Amino acid sequence: MNKKLLIIGHVWPEPRSSAAGSRMMQLIEAFQKEDYEIIYSSACAKSKNAFDLSEIGIVQANIEMNHSSFDHFIKSFDPDIVIFDRFMTEEQFGWRVAEHCPDALRILDTEDLHCLRKGRQQAFKEGKAFNQSYLFNDFSKREMASIYRCDLTLIISEVEMEILKNEFKIPENLLLYLPFQLDVISEQGISDLPDFDSREHFITIGNFLHEPNYNSILYLKETIWPLIREKLPKAELHIYGAYASQKVTQLHHEKSGFLIKGFAADVNEVMAKARVCLAPLRFGAGLKGKLVDAMKNGTPCVMTSIAAEGMFGTLEPNGYVDDSTELFVENAVLLYGNDALWREKQHNGFDILNRRFDKMIFHDRLFNVIDETIQHLKNHRHLNFTGLMLHHHLLQSTKYMSKWIEAKNS
């Protein structure tokens, strides 16, 4: 009999719109490879960009918040493993999973640390240096509680692993470093990509609903791009992303070559045509899908330290990491015009992907930890007294609040 996995999604996966969507599809692929029977469920409405999971044999289920129908649903499926997509879904459904399927392994996929992203955003908004006082916010209290209540939490960045262990003192046995899981790039795949002379213009990409992305577009528009354009008057910046609202499209300016292109149906196609990718993120967390897309397509990058965080380890980056506006512009122009330097940085990108994100390595690591945790689940939970305590209090508060809401709505 196949093992069963229930995924409770914060949203329906959109791999063409966001790195979070790509990450979720990688997880689904990994569990499919292990012959899990999978149901993907969400209380969120589907957008037009949502991937049709039925195309790959995944059952899709709409669920309701604060409704006992979920209890019947999960008892009927009786999963071996439940994955919560971000801590908000664990807050809403975790107590129900624990009550009705107590033996199911509970896994939290953070996507990125929300408390880190929100704290950095607040520090940026106030014009102050980020420190522990910004990290220890209301999101961190909720997120750490969720991590403790789960048996295992997947962390996408080594930097975030260190923050959890050193700043929040989360026990290491509750955490698993699991970055993007990618196919190795072959020599043939590399040779098929357009060369330096076949490419033109700059590119940036990212879901416009994600505040760090929108802020970086403003930074490009107001500060960085005018300086690059002075030095490269024929260059253009092509800006791609899902959900371009009016406040985004009004930034489009033909005369200065600042072009809002909107949703990219095929990110590989547009990325492979560009010569240099710009990623001037000023706050955020996790790993940046735009950098992965750039490296896969042989497009060197100029990025801030926030964008580069957790991506390169001890390896040389696929471009330049600069937080100074002047150096960012200088290196963007240098990279755009120097064939030999461009090819050197491009090669770094292929090396990074193959050495740091090989999905075969992380696949084995993931399922070894899952199997070990399931085998010793009772003792694993016994050693996590903080988690047991938080489950007790969540059950007392959230459970009865949810039942009150359900009764009120009936």
N, C-alpha and C positions, 0 to 999 in steps of 0.2 A: 504493500500500500504506500502511495506517495505521501511524503510529508507535506504539511499544509502551512502556507504563509498568508497572513492577512496584513495588508498595508493600509493604514489609515492616513490618507493624504490630506495635507492642509489645502492643497489645490490639486487639480488634475494635471499631470505632467505635460509641460510644453517644451520639449527639447530644442525646438527651433527658436524659442523666445528667451530662454534663461539657462544659466549654468545649473541652477537647481533642478530644472527639468531634465537636463542631460545626466546629472548625477543620479536621479531617480531611475532613469532608464538603464543605467549601468548596474544598479542594484538589482533591478528586475531581471536583467540578463544573467547576472551571477546566480540568482536563485533558480532560474529556469535551467541553467546548466546542471544544477544539482537535482533536477527532476522534482522540484517543489510544485504542488498545485497552488496557484496564486489567485487571490481575489484582491483587487485594488478598489478601495472604497473611499468616498469623500462626501462631506456634507456641502461642499462648494459647488456652485453652478459651473458648467463647462463653458469655456470660451471657444471661439472658432479656431484658436491655435492649439487646442488640446489634442494630444496624440490619441488615436483610436486604438486602445490597448487590445481590443478584440482581434485586431489584425495579427497579433503575435500570440494569440491563444490565452489572453488574460481576461478573466471574468471581471466586469465592472459593476460595482454596486453603489447606488445612492443611499446614503445613510442620513439620519436626522440627529441633530443635537438635542439634548434634553428630552429624549424620547425612549420609552422602553422597547420600541421596535428593534433597537440595536442589541438589546439583551437577547432577544430571540434569534436575531441574525447571527451573533457570534457563537451562541450555544449550538446552533444548528451546524455551523461550519466547523467548530471545534479546532482552531488552528494550533499547530505546534509552536509557531513563532508569530508574534505581532510586531510590526514595525510602525512606530509613530513618526510621521513626517513633521518634524519640528515640535518644540515643546508644547505649543498651544493645543495640538491634538491629544497629547498625553494628558494634559490638564483636563480636557473635556471628556475623554473616553477611557483614560487609564484605569480609573476606579472600577468601571464596568468590566473591563478586560480582567482585572485582578479578581473581581467577585465571581464572574461566570466562567472563566477559564484560568483558574489559579496556577495550573501547571504549564501554561504557555510561556515561553521565553519572551520577555518584553525588551525590545530594542528601540532606542531613540536615535534617529538620524537628525543631527542638529542643522545640517546644511552649512551653516556658519554659526558662530556664537553671536546671537542677537544682542546680548548684553554688551559685547565688545563693540559691535557696529553702532548701537544706539549711544553708547558712552562716548565714542569717538565723534559721532555726529554732534552731540551736545557740546563737547569741548570745542569743536570747530565753530559751532554757532556762536559760542561765547568768546571766541578768539583767544582761548587759553590752551596751554599745553595739556595733553591727555595724561592723566595720572590715575592712581587707584581710586580716588574719590569719584571719578567718572565711571570707572569700571564697576564699582559696587553700587549699582543702581537697582531700581525696582525690577527691571528685566532680569538682572542677575539672580535675584532672590527666587524668582519663579523658575528660571532656567536651571539653576543648581538643584532646586528641589526636584524638578523633573528628572534630572540626571540620577539623583539618588534613588528615586522610585523605580527606575528601570534597572534591568539586570546588566545591560550593556549599552554604551553610547558610542556611536560612530563619530569620529572627529576628523574633519577633512584637512586640517592644517597642523603641522608640527608646532607652529607657534602657539596655536590654541591649546594643543596638548600641554605645553609648558605652562601656559596661563592657568589652566584648570588644576594642574598638579601643584604649582608653586604659589599662586595667589589665592585659590579657593580650597586648596588641600583636598581635592577629590582623590580618593584611592585609585591607584593605577589599574587595578583589576576591574574597575567599572568602565574603563575607557579603552577604545581601540582606534588607533590611527588608520584611517581608510581614506586616502585621497581619491582623485579621479582615477578610474581604472580604464586604461587606454590600450589600443592595439599598438604593437611595435611598428614603427615606420621603416619600411624596407628600402633598400638602395634603389629599387625600381620605382617605388613611389616617390622618392626624392627626385630622381632624374626626370620624372614626368611633370614636375612643377615648372611654371614659367620662371625664366632666369631674370637677372637684374634689368637687362635692357628691354624685356618684354612687359615690364611693369611700370606703372606711373601712379602718382598721387599718394596721399595719405588716407588712412582709414581709422575710424574708431567705431565701436559697436557695443551695444548693451541695451537691455530692457529699460525703456524710459520711465517706467513706473518705479524703478528702483532708485531711491533718492541719491545714492552715491554716483550713479551714472548720470543723472540729470545735472547734478552739481558739476561734474567733470566737463559736461558739454558747455555749461556757462563759463567755466574757467578757460576752456579752449576759445570760445567766442570772444570773451572780453579781454583776455590777456595773451594767451599763447599764440593763437593763430595769426593775429595781426603782425606779430614779430617774425613768425616763420614766413609769412607772405611777403614781408619787406625784402627778405633775402631770396625767396623763390617765387617771384611774381606770377609764374605760370602754373604753379602747383595748386591742387585742389584738396580739400578735406571732405571725404565722403563719410557721412554719419548715418549709421544703420542702427535699427532697434525696433522692437515691437512696442505698440501702444504709444505712438507719437501723438500727443494731444496738441491743441492749438498753441500752448505756451512753448512747445518744442518746435512746431513747424514755422512759427513766426521768427525763429532764429535763422531760417534759411536766407542766404544772401548770395545771389549769383555773382555779383560784381567782384566780391572778395573771395570767391571760390569756396565759401562755407555752405556746403550742400547737404540738406537734410534729405536722406534717401528713404527713410522709413524701414519697414519690415523687409528683411532679406529672406527670400524663400530658400536660398541655398547659401549659407554662410561661407562655405568652402569656395564657391565660385567668386564671390566678391572679395574675399580675403586674399585669394591667390593672384588677383589682378593688381592688388595694391603693393606699393614698394615698402612702406613703413606704417606700422600701427602705433597710434598714440593712446596712452592710458594714464591720464593725469588725475587719478582718483585722490581725493583729499581726505576721505574717511571711508570706512568699510571694514569688512572682515572676510574670512574664508579664502578660498582660492578663486582666481578670476578666470572664468571660462573664456573670456576674450583673448587672454594670453595663450591658452591652450589652442584655440582656433588659429591664432597667429602662428604658433610654432608648428602645428600640423601642416600649415600651408606655406611654410618657409618664409614668413613675413616678420622680419626683425622688429623690435618694439623699443619705444622710449616710454618709460613709465615712472611713476612715483614709487616710493618705498612701500606705501600702502598697497598699491597694485601688485608689487613684486612679492609681498609677504608670503612666506611658506612655499613659494614656487620653486626656487632654485637650489636650496640646501647649500652645499659647499661648491656647487658648479658655477661656472661663469654664465651670466645671463645671456639671453638672446638679443641683447641690445644694451641700453643704458638705463640706469636707475638714478633719477635725479629729482630732488625735491625743490631745488632752486629753479625758478622760472628761467633765468638766464642760461643755466647749464642745460636745462631741458630743451630749450629752443636751439642752442648751439649744437647739441648732439643730434637732434632731429635733422637739422640741416646737413650736418656732417654725414650721417648715416644715409641720407637720401641721395647724396652725390658721390659716394665712394664705393665703387664696385667691390674691391678687395675686402674692405672692412665689412660691407654688407654681407658678403658670402661667409666671412668668419663668424659673424653674429648669427646668421641663419643656421650654420652647422651646430653652434651651441644649442640652439633650440631643439634640433633633432636629438642631440645627445641627452638633453634634459628629459624629454618625453620618454625615450627608450630606457633610461637608467632610473628614473624616479617614479614613473607612472605605469609600468608594465602590468597589465591587468592579471596576468597569470600569477605573478608573485603575490599580489594582494588578494586574489581569489583564494588561494590556498591558506593564506594567513587568516582570512575572515572565517572560513568554515572550520578550520582547526580550533579557533577560539570559540565559535558557536558550539561545536560538538563537545568541547571540554566543559563549557559552562552548563550546557544541558545535562551532561553526565553528573555534574556535582551541584545541581541547581539549589537543592535544599541547603547545603552548607554555604554556598555562595551568598544566598539571601540571609542566612543566619549571621554571617560575618558583617553584613551591611545593616547594622542596627538603625543607623540614621534613616535609611530607606524604609525600614519597617515602621519606624515612628512617623515618618511623613505620610506613608500610606494610611496609617491609622487615622491621622488628623484629616487628610484629604477625604477619606471615606465619610467621616463625620460631617464635614462642612459641605464639600462639593456635591456629594451624593444627595443630601437632603435639599440643598438649594436646587439641584437639577430636578428632583422629584416635585418640588414646589412649583417650578416653572412649568413642568409637564402638566401638573394638575390645573394650573392657572390657564394653560392654553387649551385644555380639553373642553 
